[in-house]
């Protein structure tokens, strides 16, 4: 029986060690800058993206296309299972489905129902089953189960990059900047929920801890702290939370929508949220 192989995208925020251990194929998101394009995941991508944003330069990204997913499928030995972020956030699930439909062999596509580091934890849960010899159906089941248990709570440092996206009214952005608020949000089941608007870094970190502990972090099966160019804040958050499985950098392809300074924690609950 051929092995089951995982394919995902670079927004999953997975450490290189995990990618190598489980032979996970990563399809990069392309970041568009005035001086040219970058592949998300390149070593210098974060520095370049946040430097461009600090200068007010336009930065955009493109999700992997059906052709890119198809190429990854064709180059993968074994039975491929593609895991994408939630369909509400990106075109990746739709593009992967198109690739699966035109591929010359069976390809399973799973919507992780989340994004960023939580999406990465879903991929890891599926990869562990694949590494133990799981069939494509068993790997899909593991990914879907993990997606139902995936949680993410984080804080933004600024709102001006969301203002540029048109998703937040400019008046609200200006007021938030004047007050110095750092919105804390929860990502679960394909939705984003605002949890609070603390007015300092310390209070934002404490709010993240309170929300995470109240939603099952202490009993979680797997967890990760993540940050966007803010290792010191990530270390402070990890000190508040206690040990997690790993610390990872927020994907620049997502950081371009939020700006530097994002910090948070993702985990897999021991049971689905009710």
ABEGO torsion letter per residue (X at the ends): XBBBBBBBBAAAGBBAAAAAAAGBBBBBBBBBBAAEBBBBGBAAAAAAAAAAAAAGBBBBBBBBBAAAAAAAAAABBEBBBBBBBBAAABAAAAAAAAAAAABABBBBBBBAGBBEAAAAAAAAAAAAAAAAGBBAAAAAAAAAAAAAABBBBBBBABAAAAAAAGABBAAAAAAAAAAGBBBBBBBBGGBBBBAEBBABAAAAAAAAAAAAAAAGAAABABBBBBBBGBAAAAAAAAAAAEBBABBBBBBAAAAAAAEBGBBBBBBBBABBBX
